Structure formats: structure tokens, C-alpha cells
Amino acid sequence: MELNGDSLDKIGVVGCGAVGCFYGAKLCRAGRHVHFLLRSDYRTIRKNGLRIRSDDGDFCVHPTAAREPGEIGPCDLVIVALKSTANHRLGELLPPLVGEHTALLTLQNGLDNERALATLFPNQPVFGGMCFVCINRTQPGVIHHIAHGKIVLGRHGGSPDVLTESIAKLIRSSGIPVDVSPDLERTHWEKLIWNIPFNGLGVAGAAGLDATLAGQLTPGQPIGPCLTTAALLDDGPWEQLVTELMDEVIASGCALEHDLPPGLGEHQRNRTRVMGAYRASTLIDFERGLPLELDALFRLPLGRAQAAGVKTPRLAALCDLLAQLDDRRKDSGSDSA
């Protein structure tokens, strides 16, 4: 039975890092019944609430916090904001939250996250949301919102419908701008235009590589200064490499029959300049010794570009370098669950 979209009262948030906490907190402040599935921040949020620091206005909310999904139970809407590297846990975390009329919305980066949800829950409506936002989790229970926030929303495997519009209306009620896309896959490629260069090159630069991507990593190579978005937009070799990667992503998306105008790259670079010295999420994961989102953000786009016959030498080189870094992390024993 399909949800009619008239009632999306109980909301579960799975993956309470910067993205899950920010959007969940906005919904909570708007008076929605939001339930957070928490691990490391559980005690802090239970005691002090969840604090959002933003130029748009600081606020604090006290959402319902749970350590186990069974404590929450079936929801009307489940928002998945886990890193894609944790998708193997979806089958463990989500079933207690999913009832007959539950809708699923993933706010994850990269490709095929909706497909993973639809495979696990073939009878549930699945949606994807691309978050164009600049946020960081600065300490337990504290999120710093720097700029932007819009979500572009689409339905997996179908066109926008009444339920799509109801979810968009729900999110808009929290003060978040939402656009509804008729082509979710195109929206993914639009987001990859930003994600691939700024997430990937931030890590590559932090590993001490130069902008030619020609260096070879060695196990003992020290990590150099991190490359923020401001450092990558340097009017020099890094920005040239950002531009070339964006052009490769645009060409790949177009070869896959997504109408991506060439000017999208310049648009993404211009809107990034207002972020200042922003550290992208993959760079933060790398600095913390966490797994990199190699498959969803880099390998899958590269594979689809190659299958479409698009030459992407910069993206291929970046994938190789990130894979070496991720292997080095594993060899050092810093892998995490």
C-alpha cells in the first residue's frame, strides 16, 4: 500500500553526523517528532541537546535519542545520512524502523545508495536527496553550519508524485529550501561535479601530493597541510585540476544522457568560494583514519564513465591515489567499524 503523503509525523534519523544532525535538528525545531539513532554522541545530546551554530542563527534542540533502532520503532519517514561505507549495516539498523507505510530518504553522497535501500525494502517508496550544504561536526553534539543548505529531492525509479511533494513540503517547513527533480540520476551527477574534485583533491593534497597527481605514495610519507576548498580555488594548478575533473564529470554525465550544461562547473566553483576555507567531509574522514567513500563517490562514477566510452584520465588517476591511501590506512590498522 502506497503512502498518501498526508501524514509524515514520526521521523527517524539514521547516521547522525553533520548532515543527519543538521537536517534532523531543523525538523525538530519546526515541531516534528524526530528520533535520532545515536552512538558516540548519545550521552552528550541526551544531557545538553543538539546545538547548531550558524550565521543564520544559533539554536539548540532536544530530540528523542536512542541507541538501538528497536527503541524507536516504525516511522513514517526514515532519513538515512550514514556514510556510504556503512551501507553494509543498513540491513541491521533499518528493519525495526520500517513499517508498512514507511518512506525512505537517503541524504548520502555518491551513486547507488537508493538502489541499496530499494533492494532491502522493495515494497517501500525510496527517495534521494542531494544536499548542497557546507557543515561540519565540530565536537560531540555541536554542528557548525557555514553556508548553503538546499536539498534537491527525487524519487528512485519513478517520477515525482504526491508523496515526493509531501516530503519536500515537510523539509521546507523547517526552513530548508527544496527543489524537486524529475531526474534523480541527473541530480546525482550534478552533485558529483562538486564532490569528486573537492573531496578527492582535499585528501590528495593532505597526503602531500602536488597538483599534477604524478607523485607516488610511499607508506611513510608524512601528511602535509590539508587542502580546503579555498586552497583548491587558488587561481593556479589546483584550480586548474578542479576544473579538469569537473569537465570530466560533466562529459561523463552527458554521455549517460543527462543534460549537464558546460557552465555547471563554473557555477559550482563560484558558489564554493563563499564557503571560505571549508574542509570537505572526505578530508575529515581521512584525517580521522576513517574509510574513504571510494565506491560511491569515485569508483562507480569512473566505471560508468568508462562504460560510456568517456576518457577520464584525471578521475582515474585520482581513484588510484585514493585507493593507495585507503590501503595504507588499512595496513596501519586504523580501520573502523
N, C-alpha and C positions, 0 to 999 in steps of 0.2 A: 504493500500500500504506500502510495507516494505522500510525502508531507505536503500539506496545503500552504505552508508558509505563514499561517496566521498567528502561530504561537511558537516563538523561539525563546522560551523563558529561561530554561536551565542550560547553562553553557559550561562546558568543561574545557580546560586548557591543559594540554599535554606538551611539555617542553617549555619550561619556564625560565629561559634565558632572557636576553634583552628583548627579542621580538615578542615572545609569548607574554612576558610580564608587561611590556608597554601597551600592547593592544588589549590584553586582558584587564589591565588597570583602567584604561579608558572606558571599557564597557562597564566595569564595576562602578566607576564614578557616575556613569549615566543611569545607575539604578538597576542594572541587570544582575541576575543571580549567577555569579561567576564562581566556579570551583577550580582551584589550582591544584594540579598534581605536582608535588614538590619533593625534592631530595635535600640537597645541601642547604637551601635557604629556608627550610621548613620552620625551624625554631625562630629565626630572625623575623620572618614575616608574621608568624603567629604572635610574636611579642610586640613588634614595632610597626607592623603593617608594611605595605609595599610603597616605596617613595619614588615619585617621578620628578626629576629635576629638568626643567625646560624653560627656554626663553618665552614660551607660550604661557608659562605659569606653573609653579611647583604645586604638587598635591600629593596626598597620601591616602591610600585606601586600605581596607582590611577585608580582603576576600576570604572566602571559605577555603581553608588549606587542608590538604590530605596527603598522606604519604603513600597510600595504596589506592588503586583505582576502584576497588570494591567499596571503599568508604564513600565514594561519590555516587556510584550507580549510574543508570541510564540517563543520558542527557538529550536535550532537543538538538543541540549543536555541539560538536566536538571540534575544537581548534587544535590542529597539530602543528607545533612550532619546534619540534625536535630538529637537531642536525640530521641531515640525510644519512650520516654514518651510523645513526642509531635506528634506522628503519627495520633492522632485524628484530627490534624489540616491540614493534607495533602489534604483533600477534599476541604478545604477553600483556601489554598495557591497555589496549583499546577495548577488548571484548566486554569487560564489565561496564563500560561507559556507553555501549551501543545497544539501543533497544530497537523495536520495530520501526519507529518513526524518527530515528536519529539521522541528521545530516552531518557530513564530514567535510571539514575545510582545512586544507593544508596551506600553511604560510611558509613552506620550506623553499630553499633555493634549488635551482637546477631542474633537470629533466626526470620524468617518470615517477615522481612522488605520488601523483594522483593515481597512476596505474597500480602502484603498490597497495594503496588503500582499496581501490576497486577490486583487486584480486582477493584481498582478505574479506571484503564485505560487498559481494556482488549485488546484494539487494538494497544497498543504501545509496542515496544520492551523494556524489563526491564533487567537491569544488576545489579550485586552486585560486590562491590569492598571491599576486606579486606585490611585495612591499617595497615601495620606493621611499626609504626612510634612513635616517642617519642617527643611530642609537648605540650606546654601549652600556653594559652592566659594569658599573664601577666598583661595587662592593656588594656583599650579600644584602638583598632587599632594596637595592638602590639602582635605578636606571637613569642614565643621562640622555635626554633627547636633545639632539643638536640641530637637526633640520629635517624638513620634509615629513612624510608620513602617509601619503596616499597609497591606497590599495587598488590594484586592478584585478577584478574578480571575473572568473569564468567557470562554466560548468564542464566537467570532464565528460567527454563522449557525447556532447549534445549542445544545443543552442541555449542561450539564456531563457529562463522561464519564470513563472511566478515565484518559485522558491528562490531562484537566483536574486531576483529583485528584493525579496523579503530579507535575505541575508545582507544585501547591500544596504537596505534601509536600516537594519539593525546596527550595522557598523557606523553608518552616517550619524545615527542618533548619539554616538559617543563623541562626535566632533571630528571624526576621521573622514577625509574625502574618499569617495569610492567611485571608480569608473567600472562599468560592466562591459566586458569584452565579448564579442561574438566569436572570437577565435582564441581560445586559451593557449594553444601551441604557439601562435604568433607572439602572444604576450610573454611567454617563456623566453623566446629568442630576443625580444626587446630587452628583457632583464639581463640576459646573458651578455649583451653588448657592454653592460657596466660590470657585471660580476666577474667575468673572465679576466679582463685586464687588471682591475683594481684589487681583487682578491688574490689573483695569481702573482702579479708582479710585486705586490707588497711583501709576499713571502719570499719570492726570489731575491729581492733586494735585501731583506733581512738576513738572508743566508750569505751575503757578501758578494753576490753576483753583479756583474756590470750589465749595462743596458743592451749589450749585444747578444745576451743569452749564449755566449760562446764558452764561458768558463766551465770547467769540470769540477764537480764537488769532490771533496775528499772527506773521509769520516771525521777528521779532527779539525775541520775548518771552522774558525770562530764565527759567530753570528755578528753581523755588522749592524749599523743603525737601521731601525725599521723604516720602511718606505710608506709614509702616509699618503693620502690622496693628494695633498698639497705638494709633496716631494715628487710624486709621479707626474704632476702637471707642471713641469719645470721649464717649459718652452725650449727644451733640449732633447737629448736622446731618450730619456724616459717617456716624455710625452709623445715622441715620435713612435715609440714602441706601443704605447697605449693606443694610438691612432691606428697603427697597422693591425693590431689584434682586433680592434673594433671593426675595421674594414673586413677582416676575415670572417668574423661572426655574421656581419650583415650579408656578405656574399653567400655564406652557408645557409642562412635563413631564407634568402631569396631563392636559392637552388632547391629548397624544400617547399617552395610555393607559398612562402609567407612574404607579403608585400612590405618590405622594410626599406623605407627611403634612405638614400645615402646620407642625408643630413642628420640622421638619428645619432650618429657618433658624435658630431659636434654638439648637438643638443645635450647629450649625456655629459660630455666634458664640461660644458658651461654650467650645468646645474650642479656639478660636483665641486666647482670652485667655491661655492658658498659654504661648503662643509668645513673648509679650513683644513687643519692637519688631522684628518679623520683616519683612524686605524680600522681597516675593514675586518670583518669577522674571521676570515680565514687566517689573517695575520695574527690575530689574538689567539686563535686555536694553536697555531704553530708555536708562538711564544710560550704557551702553557703546556706544550708537549702533547696536545690532543690530536686525534686523527684528522687528516685533511679530507674535505669533501671532494675527493678526486673523481669519483664516478659521476655523480650527479652534475657537478659543475664543469668538469673538464673532459673526462674520457668519453662520456656519452655524446656531448656536442661534437667532439673530434670525430668519433666514429660515424656520426650521421653526416658530417661534412664530407668525410672520405667516401662514404657510400654514395653521396650525391655527385661525386667527382670534383669537389672543390679543393683546390690546393690551399692548405693552411700551414705553411712551414713554421710560422711563429707560434701558433697554438700547439702544434706537435712538439716543438722544442720545449715550450712551457710545461706541457704534460710530462715530458721525460724528466725535466728538472724537479718538478713537484713530486713525482714518483720516487726519485732518488732521495729526496728529503724525507718523505714519509717512511721509506725503507730504513733510513738512518735512525729515525725516531723509534721504529720498532726494534732495531738492533740494540738501541741504548736501553731498552726495557721501559720506555715511558708510555707504552700503550695503556689505554684506559678503557673501562667497560662502558 
